[in-house]
Amino acid sequence: CVAKLYDINPELVEDQGFLEILRDMLGDANPMVVANAVASLCEISTSARQNFLKLDEDVISRLLPALNQCSEWGQVFILDALALHDPPNSKVAEAILEKGVVATLHHHNSAVVLSAIKVIMTFM
């Protein structure tokens, strides 16, 4: 809903603090809320040609637990968002891969597996 509103009126979304609300939702206990917040922030970032997701260690630490608990659709969005991240060093990249991405390689959905491979290839 916020992503569609951003397409119509970006100033309203920014002025009303909806982007901050979406960022706060990245820490929600419900994995589907986290996945939907990632999806919205990614869609807004794409349409605005500006990074509103702003992945850092704190945000990634909140995304990884949600990765294995949300729907396949949510997993693809989270993995695709992680693929946009540029880890500061190889140890951070390896930790992200071990904490959640590698487990999705055994998923029965090929879209999830391909998104996981995209993350791995990006981090190499």
MOPEQUI-V554884 format. One line per field, one symbol per residue. psi: psi as a letter, one per 30 degrees, with the letter a starting at -180 (. if undefined). A space follows every 50 residues. Layout:
psi = ???
This chain:
psi = eeeeeeeeieeeeeefgeeeeeeeffglfjfeeeeeeeeeeeeeeeefhk jfeikaeeeeffeeefefflleeeeeeeeeeeffkjkfleeeeeeeeefe eefffglfkfeeeeeeeeeeeef.
